[in-house]
Amino acid sequence: MSNIARAFNHGKAFIPFITCGDPDLETTKSCVLEAVANGADLIELGIPFSDPTAEGPVIQAANERALRGGVTTDKIFGLVCDLRQATDIPMVFMTYANVVFSYGAEKFISTCREIKIDGLILPDLPFEEKNEFLPLCEQYGVDLISMIAPTSEQRISMIAREARGFLYIVSSLGVTGTRSEITTDLKSIMDTVRRNTEIPCAIGFGISIPEQAAKMAALSDGAIVGSAIVKLIGEYKTQAPKKVGEFVKKMKDAL
Amino acid sequence: MRMNETKKGRFGVHGGQYIPETLMNAVIELEEAYEKFKNDPDFNAELEKLFNEYAGRPSRLYFAKKMTEDLGGAKIYLKREDLNHTGAHKINNVLGQALLAKKMGKTRLIAETGAGQHGVATATAATLMGMECVVFMGEEDTRRQALNVYRMRLLGSEVIPVKTGTGTLKDAVSEAMREWTRRISDTHYCLGSVMGPHPFPVIVRDFQAVISKEIKKQIQEKENRLPDAVIACVGGGSNAIGSFYHFINDKDVKLIGCEAAGRGVDTFETAATIATGRLGIFHGMKSYFCQDEFGQIAPVYSISAGLDYPGIGPEHAYLHDTGRAEYVPVTDEEAVCAFEYLAKTEGIIPAIESAHAVAHALKIAPKMPGKIIVITISGRGDKDCAAIARYRGEDINE
């Protein structure tokens, strides 16, 4: 059984996303540990990409800051090794296909295994292209996470049936970023998903306040929050870890 | 299955559909619509009428007598895509896609643009067909191609300057893709080159293939034989694939794509993907990209906003792999010299993009006596005059 399943063993899961290296890896490390101490169930670590086409302005800017600060894939592997000295919380990487491909898919995915990264989320790798990395992910025991979008419709059952780790349900059209309202009929999406798989589902995109998180988690098994946290880090920089901890606590308590 | 397409949506290892799940049904819907209409006689008659009556096709294949005499080698013909309505080959693809989008019930077009030629073409087609239009253009490009920004707005389109990244073509593509994930149901993304996820490289190629179809007929009429070489500039590669397509099976015709080398392939200020890039996955496709060791896409540079892109279309990547086409780098300086040369020799001011192809012809034609070269002049150079004047140290008001 996947280590990711553990994240869903303590009630509804709260899943924070953090862009690695923004503003520096030391701050990333402290933010992750604060999030863990305050009830996060799974950590999504973003490896920055120069051209993140699925991200809104907040995470785009964080990617730019991190890359300007000199972060690289190798340095992020080093960060994960450090973190693994302190926590065994399930962790996944969120990045873009080229970051994995260009590093050498086998070298990247086998390293994930060595440093105990449990899964991989690649927003530009849809169901049709997952064989690009799936055989290696299975070989090294890293879950390749699938996403379902409001536009997936007849594709939902096909994606759900082959899903690994957890299913990432995209709440809204468009890119990442906070939204005042989420209008997608997530209940009917979740009904179709449930008919096809037993693996846990978490909803992400657009969630920034406890009420939204509670609502999304009520429909599924957890809530993913990225831009709201990345925004805090952008604002408080090296002073951000404490703020991130407070935010995670507030969100987890609401679930 | 078409020529070069080794399996659906793939050209050898290149191509594919590396896009967010949110867009998957949109590209599936597009592919289904295209499969339905591409052999539909009514659709094709309507498109041909637009090509001929509205865009001014067929474009001329012009014998460049003075250039031929001056270079003293190969006979040189110019395929005059610059004479099309809106001043470039871009209108071929746009009329096809806009008509297809209309048949699909879409009411809004979005597009990226580099030099502004694709944006102007899309704005034009949207106006013609009564559709709304939004064009994304890198902020840096809105400055160096201010005239085209004005043209798009005059045509009733909204132009959104993209400030992220290098503020050039790749950022405009990224932003157009983001916009498409926000609004899909009424919107067609009118991609301007033979790139992005399947089926775009196939659709754009098919609509641009009219260029080589005409060249083949025209050169037979004039010379009673095929050319020895066809030369075109390559950014994403739409005018080049259009110029090559109907010659791919004619193995004696050399196909040469000219990439923008910027300040040189040994500098960081280059956009020559085949010369300096390596295999990667970006903007929906697997192909060659300029990138660093960790796969971060390089901030490329060329004097030509239309060629200032860090990748190349997947079919070109495949033609390179198989050796069927050759890709050569051409520097800013060489392109500017060719821009001036064609103006002074033939009285034709080419787009700075097309000048890259002219520059390569200047190098090889003298060594090819008795041979025939066709150069595709993909667009006209009015839009570039201010920038080239600046390059030469002369500041003029547009």
HADDOCK unambig.tbl for C-alpha pairs under 7 A between the chains (distance, minus, plus):
assign (segid A and resid 49 and name CA) (segid B and resid 296 and name CA) 6.02 0.50 0.50
assign (segid A and resid 50 and name CA) (segid B and resid 296 and name CA) 5.33 0.50 0.50
assign (segid A and resid 50 and name CA) (segid B and resid 297 and name CA) 5.93 0.50 0.50
assign (segid A and resid 53 and name CA) (segid B and resid 174 and name CA) 5.42 0.50 0.50
assign (segid A and resid 53 and name CA) (segid B and resid 177 and name CA) 6.95 0.50 0.50
assign (segid A and resid 53 and name CA) (segid B and resid 178 and name CA) 6.14 0.50 0.50
assign (segid A and resid 54 and name CA) (segid B and resid 178 and name CA) 6.46 0.50 0.50
assign (segid A and resid 72 and name CA) (segid B and resid 294 and name CA) 6.94 0.50 0.50
assign (segid A and resid 73 and name CA) (segid B and resid 294 and name CA) 6.60 0.50 0.50
assign (segid A and resid 97 and name CA) (segid B and resid 281 and name CA) 6.30 0.50 0.50
assign (segid A and resid 98 and name CA) (segid B and resid 280 and name CA) 5.78 0.50 0.50
assign (segid A and resid 98 and name CA) (segid B and resid 281 and name CA) 4.90 0.50 0.50
assign (segid A and resid 98 and name CA) (segid B and resid 282 and name CA) 6.53 0.50 0.50
assign (segid A and resid 98 and name CA) (segid B and resid 295 and name CA) 5.67 0.50 0.50
assign (segid A and resid 99 and name CA) (segid B and resid 294 and name CA) 6.20 0.50 0.50
assign (segid A and resid 99 and name CA) (segid B and resid 295 and name CA) 5.04 0.50 0.50
assign (segid A and resid 101 and name CA) (segid B and resid 280 and name CA) 6.64 0.50 0.50
assign (segid A and resid 102 and name CA) (segid B and resid 280 and name CA) 6.18 0.50 0.50
assign (segid A and resid 102 and name CA) (segid B and resid 294 and name CA) 6.15 0.50 0.50
assign (segid A and resid 102 and name CA) (segid B and resid 295 and name CA) 4.94 0.50 0.50
assign (segid A and resid 103 and name CA) (segid B and resid 294 and name CA) 5.75 0.50 0.50
assign (segid A and resid 103 and name CA) (segid B and resid 295 and name CA) 6.84 0.50 0.50
assign (segid A and resid 123 and name CA) (segid B and resid 20 and name CA) 5.29 0.50 0.50
assign (segid A and resid 124 and name CA) (segid B and resid 18 and name CA) 5.03 0.50 0.50
assign (segid A and resid 124 and name CA) (segid B and resid 19 and name CA) 4.31 0.50 0.50
assign (segid A and resid 124 and name CA) (segid B and resid 20 and name CA) 4.69 0.50 0.50
assign (segid A and resid 125 and name CA) (segid B and resid 18 and name CA) 5.25 0.50 0.50
assign (segid A and resid 125 and name CA) (segid B and resid 19 and name CA) 6.17 0.50 0.50
assign (segid A and resid 125 and name CA) (segid B and resid 20 and name CA) 6.66 0.50 0.50
assign (segid A and resid 126 and name CA) (segid B and resid 18 and name CA) 6.53 0.50 0.50
assign (segid A and resid 126 and name CA) (segid B and resid 19 and name CA) 6.36 0.50 0.50
assign (segid A and resid 126 and name CA) (segid B and resid 20 and name CA) 6.09 0.50 0.50
assign (segid A and resid 126 and name CA) (segid B and resid 21 and name CA) 5.38 0.50 0.50
assign (segid A and resid 129 and name CA) (segid B and resid 17 and name CA) 6.81 0.50 0.50
assign (segid A and resid 129 and name CA) (segid B and resid 18 and name CA) 6.68 0.50 0.50
assign (segid A and resid 147 and name CA) (segid B and resid 21 and name CA) 6.62 0.50 0.50
assign (segid A and resid 148 and name CA) (segid B and resid 21 and name CA) 6.51 0.50 0.50
assign (segid A and resid 149 and name CA) (segid B and resid 21 and name CA) 6.08 0.50 0.50
assign (segid A and resid 149 and name CA) (segid B and resid 22 and name CA) 5.12 0.50 0.50
assign (segid A and resid 150 and name CA) (segid B and resid 22 and name CA) 6.90 0.50 0.50
assign (segid A and resid 151 and name CA) (segid B and resid 22 and name CA) 5.62 0.50 0.50
assign (segid A and resid 151 and name CA) (segid B and resid 25 and name CA) 6.81 0.50 0.50
assign (segid A and resid 152 and name CA) (segid B and resid 22 and name CA) 6.67 0.50 0.50
assign (segid A and resid 152 and name CA) (segid B and resid 25 and name CA) 6.69 0.50 0.50
assign (segid A and resid 173 and name CA) (segid B and resid 22 and name CA) 6.97 0.50 0.50
assign (segid A and resid 173 and name CA) (segid B and resid 181 and name CA) 5.92 0.50 0.50
assign (segid A and resid 173 and name CA) (segid B and resid 182 and name CA) 5.01 0.50 0.50
assign (segid A and resid 174 and name CA) (segid B and resid 178 and name CA) 6.47 0.50 0.50
assign (segid A and resid 174 and name CA) (segid B and resid 179 and name CA) 6.97 0.50 0.50
assign (segid A and resid 174 and name CA) (segid B and resid 181 and name CA) 4.45 0.50 0.50
assign (segid A and resid 174 and name CA) (segid B and resid 182 and name CA) 3.63 0.50 0.50
assign (segid A and resid 175 and name CA) (segid B and resid 178 and name CA) 6.32 0.50 0.50
assign (segid A and resid 175 and name CA) (segid B and resid 181 and name CA) 6.91 0.50 0.50
assign (segid A and resid 175 and name CA) (segid B and resid 182 and name CA) 6.99 0.50 0.50
